Amino acid sequence: MSKRNAESVALTKMASAGVVFRHLPLIKQSLIAIIGNTGLFVKFVCVLLIIGYGLSFSEAAVEVLSVTPGYLLPPTFWLWTAFTHCFLEVRLWQVCVDLVTLGLCGKLIEPLWGSFEMVLFFLLVNVCVAFISALFYLIIYMCTFNPEVLFSVQINGMAGYIAGLSVAVKQIMPDHVLLHTRTPLGKVSNRHVPLCLFLTALLLYLCHLLEGLYTTMIGCGIAVSWVYLRFYQVHSNGTRGDMAETFAFSW
């Protein structure tokens, strides 16, 4: 991470921390209500997220736990970062978004899938997001020959997994309407959430309000989760995947 980016992140952390501390009792009460009735796995991930945010104040920890494309790929093979990067969020608002999303989606998905499938989906999406994102930046490097693409980019956080959860919710409740107001997509339902999430991230990136890294992770998370749920997920009746028309890869 460059010095300028590091200073920007530090200032953002200080500002967001000030807001959070002013509303800490309300935030604490809300998070307890959301996470309180979730399964053990979701609670475990939430605890690791909080620990990861604490570690994000150490530049050394950020470097060791984040996926740096140049270090994940040969010859260094920092393979452990594919498993640790998801627990490291560098901004407090991202931690809050992750905790709320994990709590709400966990309550919906875990009773239907079971704990083992939740763990498998979590590992699969996060590890694949790490490797595919690193490969994406390797391709950019091959086109630009800019070494900063390989060694200054640090892939961390749960943006890819959160995007993957939106695909899972689309599979489970595709026709649940979120916004009754007419839009170019018609009434906005769960089936539109992955597209809206990706387009919002892309728009924020084009407006220089969000790093391109998050757009990459969200796109990878959507693609990986859809492929797994569409073709490979094993169900209790022995079937694989979900070939329903409502879950086809169409926006």
C-alpha positions as CSV (number, residue, x, y, z in Angstrom):
1,M,0.0,0.0,0.0
2,S,1.4,3.4,-1.0
3,K,2.0,6.1,1.6
4,R,-0.8,8.2,0.2
5,N,-3.3,5.4,0.4
6,A,-2.1,4.5,3.9
7,E,-2.7,8.0,5.0
8,S,-6.1,8.1,3.4
9,V,-7.1,4.8,5.1
10,A,-5.9,6.1,8.4
11,L,-7.9,9.3,8.1
12,T,-11.0,7.4,7.1
13,K,-10.6,5.1,10.1
14,M,-10.3,8.0,12.5
15,A,-13.5,9.7,11.0
16,S,-15.5,6.5,11.0
17,A,-14.4,5.5,14.5
18,G,-15.5,8.9,15.8
19,V,-19.0,8.4,14.3
20,V,-19.2,4.8,15.6
21,F,-18.1,5.7,19.2
22,R,-20.8,8.4,19.3
23,H,-23.5,5.8,18.5
24,L,-21.8,2.8,20.1
25,P,-24.7,1.8,22.4
26,L,-27.2,1.8,19.6
27,I,-24.9,0.0,17.2
28,K,-24.0,-2.7,19.9
29,Q,-27.7,-3.3,20.6
30,S,-28.5,-3.6,16.9
31,L,-25.7,-6.0,16.2
32,I,-26.5,-8.2,19.1
33,A,-30.1,-8.4,17.9
34,I,-29.0,-9.3,14.4
35,I,-26.3,-11.8,15.2
36,G,-27.8,-13.2,18.4
37,N,-29.9,-15.9,16.8
38,T,-27.5,-17.0,14.2
39,G,-25.6,-20.3,14.1
40,L,-22.2,-20.9,15.6
41,F,-20.3,-20.5,12.3
42,V,-21.7,-17.1,11.6
43,K,-20.8,-15.9,15.2
44,F,-17.3,-17.3,14.7
45,V,-16.8,-15.4,11.4
46,C,-18.1,-12.2,13.0
47,V,-15.6,-12.5,15.9
48,L,-12.8,-13.1,13.4
49,L,-13.9,-10.0,11.5
50,I,-13.7,-7.9,14.6
51,I,-10.3,-9.3,15.4
52,G,-9.2,-8.7,11.8
53,Y,-10.2,-5.1,12.0
54,G,-8.1,-4.6,15.1
55,L,-5.1,-6.2,13.2
56,S,-5.7,-3.8,10.3
57,F,-4.0,-1.0,12.3
58,S,-0.7,-2.9,11.9
59,E,0.8,-2.4,8.4
60,A,2.8,-5.6,8.9
61,A,-0.4,-7.6,9.7
62,V,-2.2,-6.1,6.7
63,E,0.7,-7.2,4.4
64,V,0.9,-10.7,5.8
65,L,-2.9,-11.4,5.9
66,S,-3.9,-9.7,2.7
67,V,-3.6,-11.3,-0.8
68,T,-0.9,-9.5,-2.7
69,P,-1.0,-10.8,-6.3
70,G,2.7,-10.8,-6.7
71,Y,3.2,-12.9,-3.5
72,L,0.3,-15.3,-3.9
73,L,1.5,-16.4,-7.4
74,P,4.7,-18.2,-8.1
75,P,7.5,-18.2,-6.9
76,T,6.6,-17.0,-3.4
77,F,3.2,-18.8,-2.9
78,W,1.8,-17.0,0.1
79,L,-1.1,-19.5,-0.1
80,W,-2.4,-18.8,3.5
81,T,-3.5,-15.3,2.5
82,A,-6.2,-16.9,0.3
83,F,-7.8,-18.1,3.6
84,T,-7.0,-15.0,5.8
85,H,-7.7,-12.1,3.5
86,C,-11.5,-12.2,4.0
87,F,-11.3,-11.6,7.7
88,L,-9.3,-8.3,7.3
89,E,-11.3,-5.2,6.7
90,V,-9.5,-1.9,6.9
91,R,-12.5,0.4,7.3
92,L,-15.0,0.2,10.1
93,W,-18.1,0.9,7.9
94,Q,-17.1,-2.2,5.9
95,V,-17.0,-4.3,9.1
96,C,-20.5,-3.1,10.1
97,V,-21.8,-3.9,6.6
98,D,-20.3,-7.4,6.8
99,L,-21.7,-8.1,10.3
100,V,-25.2,-7.0,9.4
101,T,-25.2,-8.9,6.1
102,L,-23.7,-12.1,7.7
103,G,-26.3,-11.9,10.4
104,L,-29.3,-11.4,8.2
105,C,-28.3,-13.9,5.5
106,G,-27.1,-16.4,8.1
107,K,-30.5,-16.5,9.6
108,L,-32.1,-17.2,6.2
109,I,-29.5,-19.6,4.6
110,E,-28.0,-21.7,7.4
111,P,-31.3,-23.3,8.5
112,L,-31.8,-24.4,4.9
113,W,-28.3,-25.4,4.0
114,G,-26.9,-26.6,7.3
115,S,-23.6,-25.7,8.9
116,F,-21.4,-27.8,6.7
117,E,-22.7,-26.3,3.5
118,M,-22.3,-22.8,5.0
119,V,-18.6,-23.5,5.8
120,L,-18.0,-25.0,2.4
121,F,-19.6,-22.1,0.5
122,F,-17.7,-19.6,2.6
123,L,-14.3,-21.3,1.9
124,L,-15.0,-21.9,-1.7
125,V,-16.1,-18.3,-2.6
126,N,-13.4,-16.6,-0.6
127,V,-10.5,-18.8,-1.8
128,C,-11.7,-18.6,-5.4
129,V,-12.1,-14.8,-5.2
130,A,-8.6,-14.6,-3.9
131,F,-7.0,-16.6,-6.8
132,I,-9.2,-15.2,-9.6
133,S,-8.7,-11.6,-8.5
134,A,-4.9,-12.2,-8.3
135,L,-5.0,-13.8,-11.8
136,F,-7.0,-10.7,-13.0
137,Y,-4.2,-8.4,-11.8
138,L,-1.6,-10.6,-13.3
139,I,-3.3,-10.2,-16.6
140,I,-3.3,-6.4,-16.1
141,Y,0.4,-6.6,-15.4
142,M,1.0,-8.5,-18.5
143,C,-0.7,-5.8,-20.5
144,T,0.8,-2.8,-18.7
145,F,4.1,-4.1,-17.3
146,N,3.4,-2.0,-14.2
147,P,4.8,-3.8,-11.1
148,E,2.6,-1.8,-8.8
149,V,-0.4,-3.9,-10.0
150,L,1.3,-7.0,-8.6
151,F,2.8,-5.6,-5.4
152,S,0.8,-2.5,-4.3
153,V,-2.7,-4.1,-4.6
154,Q,-3.8,-5.7,-1.4
155,I,-6.9,-7.9,-1.7
156,N,-8.8,-8.1,1.6
157,G,-12.3,-8.1,3.0
158,M,-15.6,-9.9,2.4
159,A,-16.8,-8.0,-0.7
160,G,-16.6,-11.1,-2.8
161,Y,-18.4,-13.3,-0.2
162,I,-21.1,-10.7,0.4
163,A,-21.7,-10.6,-3.3
164,G,-21.9,-14.4,-3.3
165,L,-24.5,-14.3,-0.5
166,S,-26.6,-12.1,-2.7
167,V,-26.6,-14.9,-5.3
168,A,-27.6,-17.4,-2.7
169,V,-30.5,-15.2,-1.6
170,K,-31.5,-14.9,-5.2
171,Q,-31.6,-18.7,-5.5
172,I,-33.7,-19.1,-2.3
173,M,-36.1,-16.3,-2.7
174,P,-35.9,-15.0,-6.3
175,D,-39.3,-13.3,-6.5
176,H,-39.2,-11.5,-3.2
177,V,-39.9,-7.9,-4.0
178,L,-37.6,-5.3,-2.4
179,L,-38.7,-2.2,-4.2
180,H,-42.3,-1.9,-5.6
181,T,-41.5,1.3,-7.5
182,R,-41.2,0.8,-11.2
183,T,-37.6,0.9,-12.6
184,P,-36.0,-0.1,-15.9
185,L,-35.8,-3.6,-14.4
186,G,-39.4,-3.5,-13.4
187,K,-40.1,-4.2,-9.7
188,V,-36.7,-4.8,-8.0
189,S,-36.6,-8.3,-6.4
190,N,-33.9,-10.5,-5.0
191,R,-33.0,-11.7,-8.5
192,H,-31.8,-8.2,-9.4
193,V,-29.6,-7.8,-6.3
194,P,-26.3,-9.2,-7.7
195,L,-26.5,-7.0,-10.8
196,C,-27.4,-3.9,-8.7
197,L,-24.5,-4.6,-6.4
198,F,-22.0,-5.0,-9.2
199,L,-23.3,-1.9,-11.1
200,T,-23.2,0.2,-7.9
201,A,-19.6,-0.8,-7.2
202,L,-18.7,-0.1,-10.8
203,L,-20.4,3.3,-10.7
204,L,-18.7,4.3,-7.5
205,Y,-15.4,3.2,-9.0
206,L,-15.9,5.3,-12.1
207,C,-16.8,8.3,-9.8
208,H,-13.5,7.6,-7.8
209,L,-15.5,6.9,-4.7
210,L,-14.6,3.2,-4.4
211,E,-11.4,1.3,-5.3
212,G,-11.5,-0.9,-8.4
213,L,-10.4,-3.8,-6.2
214,Y,-13.9,-4.1,-4.7
215,T,-15.6,-4.2,-8.2
216,T,-13.2,-7.0,-9.1
217,M,-14.0,-8.9,-5.9
218,I,-17.7,-8.5,-6.2
219,G,-17.7,-9.6,-9.9
220,C,-15.6,-12.7,-8.9
221,G,-17.9,-13.5,-6.0
222,I,-21.0,-13.3,-8.1
223,A,-19.5,-15.6,-10.8
224,V,-18.0,-18.2,-8.5
225,S,-21.1,-18.5,-6.3
226,W,-23.5,-18.8,-9.3
227,V,-21.4,-21.5,-11.0
228,Y,-21.2,-23.5,-7.7
229,L,-24.9,-23.1,-6.8
230,R,-26.0,-23.7,-10.4
231,F,-24.0,-26.8,-11.2
232,Y,-22.2,-28.3,-8.2
233,Q,-24.0,-27.8,-4.9
234,V,-25.2,-31.2,-3.5
235,H,-28.7,-31.2,-2.1
236,S,-30.2,-33.5,0.6
237,N,-32.1,-35.5,-2.1
238,G,-28.8,-36.3,-3.9
239,T,-29.2,-33.9,-6.8
240,R,-26.6,-31.4,-7.9
241,G,-27.1,-27.8,-8.7
242,D,-30.2,-25.7,-9.5
243,M,-31.3,-25.7,-13.1
244,A,-34.4,-23.6,-12.3
245,E,-35.2,-21.0,-14.9
246,T,-35.4,-18.3,-12.2
247,F,-31.8,-19.0,-11.4
248,A,-30.4,-18.8,-14.9
249,F,-27.5,-16.5,-15.5
250,S,-29.5,-13.6,-16.8
251,W,-29.7,-10.1,-15.4
